Amino acid sequence: MERAVVIANPVASQFTGGDHRDVMAILNRSLSVEAIWPGSAAEASDAARDAIENGATIIVAMGGDGMVHHVAQGVVDTDARLGIIPAGTTNVIARLFDVPTNASKAARLITDHPSTHQVGTVQMALTRGTAQTIHYAIFACGLGLDADVVIEADKEPYKKYRFGSLHYARTTFGVALKSFAKKRPHVEVRSGERSNQVAAVLFQFRDIYTYFGRLPIALGKKDPEPMTVLLIKRLRRRRVPAIATKVFLRRDLDELKEVEVWAGVETLSATAKPPVAAQADGESLGIVDEAEISWHPDSLKVLRPQSPT
């Protein structure tokens, strides 16, 4: 019998013990299933790796986007498949892959001959001093502005869990209009023959880029192949409404002199003086001096419906 593990976050905003029992009961009908309760993000990633080394072929993340992100760190570049039971507030990753929002339906998806969708991720090699860490992003990553938003949003966890996308939207405009408006270009970015000095770098590598619930936004007019990069040189307060409008309406950002869009990016390196904040999938990755960010094709197997739900 095929082995699976369910790695769950019991403090996720929509998590219930009843849902977890239902999920385990459904999966146990056709799989040999073990429940794991990690005590930290690092433990979630390690649990996924250990389970795969011990023969598990399906790794199920039950929680919000943060739990899916951390579990996926242990699944990338393996033959194991990632299952998702959404139990967070916004559940961006689950919606990207058409996973049902109902826990029991999502569990039945895993057992009822789902499609295995092989997707790319973005590899982030981040350096601070002499230490380097490797992270993989599933739906979004960035240096500067969006990472500052994540840090600020995490300061009020109740609002993050209670209001989700509204809290992120409010925090984004607050950061853009206050602290970030004072920052000058201090991050040198390079990709092939292109280079620039900027204050923030945002990466899009799915058809949408969003933390704002069901509201899709885009950094360019076309879908990224493989990555579209938005470079923000300077974010002046008076320009924030114009930039926000163009992003939400998917209009050409190159018309604004404060920003620059690079399409068709496969790799990008960045050096920050002073250091800059980094984030992936809405998770803060700390402050870094250097970053090597690259498209990592076909690196993650995700279980999703045969056709969109």
Summary of the structure (lengths in Angstrom):
residues: 309
radius of gyration: 19.2
end to end distance: 27.8
largest distance: 60.7
contacts: 1077
relative contact order: 0.17
helix: 32%
strand: 36%
